[in-house]
Amino acid sequence: MKGLVRTTAAATVSVVALLAAGAASASSFSLRSGSSAEGLGMAYAGAASGGIGMGSMAWNPATITMFPGRHSNWNFTYIGPSASYDPTSPTRVRLPNGAVVPIGAAGGSSLGTGELGGDGAFVPASYSAWQLNDRLWIGMTTGAPYGLRSKPENQVSASQIYGRSARVGTFNVSPTIGYQVNDWLAVGAAVQVQYFKTNLKQAAGIGPTAPNTILEGDSIDFGYRFGVTLTPWQGTNIGLAYRSMIHHSLEGTFSTPVAVPPILGFGSNPIKANLNLPDSVVFGLSQVINDQWQGHLGVEWTNWSRFRRIPIVAVNSGVPFSSLNFQYDDSWYFSAGLEYRYNRDLTLRAGVAYELSAVNDENRTVFISDNDRLWLSAGLSYQVTDRIKLDLGYSYIHVQNASVNYSGNHPQQGAVLYTAEAKPHIHIVSAGLTYRWDDPSQTIPAQPVVRKY
């Protein structure tokens, strides 16, 4: 059964290209921005309280109870990052005898990375909600909560031993259930079934013809989400939710042009690695101001400190031969948004957010030009018919200058002493379609007090 799930998930990943690009659209390689066009237009303010439409289900499964009837929502997001690491000091190499020489004198290149993000990437997400009676809902969410595609324009560069390309793809399917306990309380839960795949390449030397070492692996593992929504009085919605950690047990290969007996042989070696993707807590508040205006707030904490040291174990020998050392901090995301109902069909929205990144100057890598960031967002919704709604969203993300410092104390330090800085920014555009399958004029049947079996 697991093999069938793995095959199906892998095919889905390849078809929809669940990969973001160089400058990730949220902290580290998280993909908040690919979740919802409606949410993107408001920087995801009020996500946990239902403020961003059906996309709220990705944060808080209890928000499924806010959609009477039977609905589906599809979103397609383009993420266009820009980042380039330019050296800030001459790059040097520490030779085996301890001498330090300019990289050119040792036969390497002094070039920076060039553009990291390439042509960007498309990220899909979908949501469904089916109300069974006046209290019970079931549904499903799909999406790509994590992803990265980083391929430096200059494949021969001063930093090539630290990375020539990185790809991380995920596909997440979450069956969801929600229950309206009473007029002011709803609860919800979801199971996360997540496929994770990665491919990392770095040069085996500093020369222009240096071959790559390639680490690749994949995994299917499970987690959960649960949450509540509170409506203490009409017009006010409060949401609080938790997303669990997912422990991935990757299986794959490590390909090397140099044998390291008895641990590694020349060519492809089977490997395994365990990594923890972070858990998170999210809070949201949505408040109706009057018939036309509504305000939203959000706070999200993500436990990135779980994602620290990942030993890579050679299966044949059972010995760890390397590790990916990230040593991330926890991240925080603060957002605020406003919606204006222009008329019965058209709603305009805007939002702003600030994110404290998990990545800092001590642990940043050439794969991810990440730092604290400011979000500026705008969007709109148009109710085409009683059953069809269209959403558009746009965000510009200004990322603080991101520096890398491989000069002696970096957790992934090698022989090359390399310092550089990038000035990243990101443009994101998203479109969404919501369709209601049932007749909005029909009354949802009440839950029977007594059932006959």
C-alpha angles and dihedrals in degrees: 000000000000090000090054091049091048092051093047094047093047091052091050092050092051093048098050098032099228094200132119123201140253101292100050116227092231135019113318106333098332116132107211091146095064095061106083140356091213091050094046090059090061100036087252093289110166093015093143093047097052095260096133100053123241091345086076088079089074089063104030121018091198089072089074086084090067093072113074116204125007120321140171127193128191126190133189118190132187117205115197113184129179124200137139129180111224117187114252095194136019111288115237137187128222107221123214090257090057097255118134117217136169111276091239091058089053093052100262135120125259094205124124122233099269117211112349104190102057113190095340124237145261120237123192130201134176139189135192131187127186120186110212097184139335092296110026131070134175128189150140138242127197129185150114110274093177133030145142138181114181120167116160115226088227106059088181105058144132090264099046095116087061095050144335097178142347131198127182120174131178136181119194127192116186123185105205137199129188134185129196102217095184140325094298106029134062129170132196143178138189138190116226117216105185132186114200127190131174139180121185125182130186134166118263090217144007098257123104092246096045111138123232131255108216127203117189135163146142141205144181115217141154143242139155145229131208134175150156136225123207128199103188091174137355114292097022124097124180123187133189124177144167128212115198129230115260116218109209121199103200122202121190146103141290114210117200134174090212125061118224103193131237094011103043132023128206112280125004120009125183112242141174132203136180121217135172120220108207131264120225144195121214132190127192138182126192120185130185107221098182139321092299108029131063128174130207136193132185141184124186130183120193122194098223091154085083087068101072125111120015113188116210110217125200105226096209094055100024089225126128106238100176143356139212105233113197105152093191127186125227114270132223129202123194121186141175130184144174132209126200120195102213093184139332093294107028126068123179124199143178136181146180131206141176124206128198103211128228088222122080139177092272098055106026115127134201088251096064122038092194132153141139109314144197120219123206113184142176136173149145143220127213123195101216095179136345087277105034128066127175124205131193126186137178133185133183113201119199110199121198115245108286120213131191120206117192093164103119113305104053113125089235096040118161137172094288115087101211133166124177143153135219130197101209130190133167136209117199128186125182138180127195138186125200121193127187111211099193131059109274090210094061119094117240109240116252121243108264116242093215125030127200118215 
